[in-house]
Amino acid sequence: MPYTGNPLPDVETKISQVVSIIAAYRHCSTAVPDRFSKFVPTLERQIGDIISKKEAVRFILPAFPFKAPAEGSKRKTLGPLPDKAEEIALQTLNGLTESITEIYDGGAKVVIVSDASVYGGKHSSCLSYDSDAFAYHQELQKLTASLGLRRLEFTRPGALAGIVPQEAQTLKKYSDFVIKTRNHLDHSMSHIPSVEDENRQATSRHYDTALPESNHPAALKNAILQRGKAYATLLESAALSAIRLSIHESNNHRAIALLPDASLRVVDASTIDMNEFEVVNNAAGHPWLLHAKCDLFNWPGIEVDFEPLFPNSMQVRPKQGHGPFKFEAVDIKRLGEIQQWPFGDILEVRENADINMNNVLTREAIPFHYDRVFKIVQDEKTGEWISTPPLSQIFRNRAASQSEGGATLFASSRNLLPLLGPETISLEELRSLKWKTFTEVNDAFGGHDLHLPFIAAHPETGADTFRIYEPWPESKCIAGSSKPTIVQVWKASDFIFNDNATTHHTRTAFTKGHREHWRVHVN
């Protein structure tokens, strides 16, 4: 039964928190009206029922059928197998569940219904679709396992209907299961969709251009529409308590491009000028993403790969068969002026009771912050105390904690600012506000009230950046959400070069082992 009682205040709070997380993960587009508020009352009732029963929040997502096939000599994707687009989509879904699990003990999971069997069998090309779909799904599950995304589960329409086993290990078995599933959808669950149905009309318009050529296009379209309606009915009946999701922009019809400013963009691969981009393969030799040809990614004399990490950083590592490369041979001072501290150029970030720097040199968790917010100078004319943060910092790991914890979390303004909106605060309103912070005098900084803007221009690019020093320990900062945050689990000798003007970072607590970083601030 739907949840109809009056929830206790703590349940009400959890409902609000879960809805807010779902809202943050929804797809927002200027081309599509945002109708989320229309569904909030239904969503609140559904989540209230789940939480009152202390069950897991369960999502169901019909998606990931196969990559869109080539249209003549053109292809919107890089190939028939999963690539960077799937990696980002899967990590986003897992991030949604992790964010909910952080605030709700019942946890969350996403059940992905790989629905390739719904879209074939009505056309002569279906056999090649089935072969591609089987290979695609096998690789998709391998990718999910390699990424450690434990809150994602996979099933198929036939398994939902209870007419075939969960998995097929061979193409022959898969084809047999697909035939049974299609017969079930076409006959056991068949019914004619209403012509007046809004979703049916929108899907019909899409199929006018998306379906392959046929001698009987109207009959083909109607048959697929009818099967699609039967499939929707199956999803509703098989997952009564699950929250239905859809995915945009579709990983099955697009590719990921790494641009010269190191940002990622969803693109139609058939429209890309290959004089300006190149295709980068993964370790298995499969096309993985498009990579801009530019100076940023051209390191003469050093053979390295550039792998964008979800959601906000880049890993640079030696190409297979090359390296290791040593930074001792690099004049780091060429990056800029090193900012001095009372302890010198380098701060050894490790447990040290002899130096008072708040909780920096402890095993404790620390708040989200950007470095040197409390390193100040006094304006000679106004007498105002001015914060002087460095443009960037370099971390070198000397020893990684041997226990759980001790990770560093980074959140970028590129990911944070798009989260602002009706449920939080607009960018323009935030631009007009300031925040106040203070810390007691210690061996390196502190002792003055600071009033700083939430939004500041990046000193090099001029782009908007979000600035805050998280109140501690009373608050949970927006940067702590899984959506804008990457977790760096350290290995000895790791280097991180971080844009301190764009990002915030923090540390999780740890209890065992020696953890030590050397940190340098550079302008």
GINOR-V111388 format. One line per field, one symbol per residue. burial: 1 if it has 24 or more other ideal C-beta (glycine too) atoms within 12 Angstrom, else 0. Layout:
burial->???
This chain:
burial->0010000000100111111111111110000000000001001101111111000111111111111110000011111111111111111111111111111101111111111111111110010011111111111110110010101111111111101101010000011011111101110010001000000100110010001100000001111111111111011001101111111011111111111001111110100100001011010001111111000010000001111111111101000000000000000000000110101001111110000011111010111111111111000000001011111111111001100011111111111111110000000001000010101000011101010101110100000111111100000011111111111111000111111111111111010000111111110
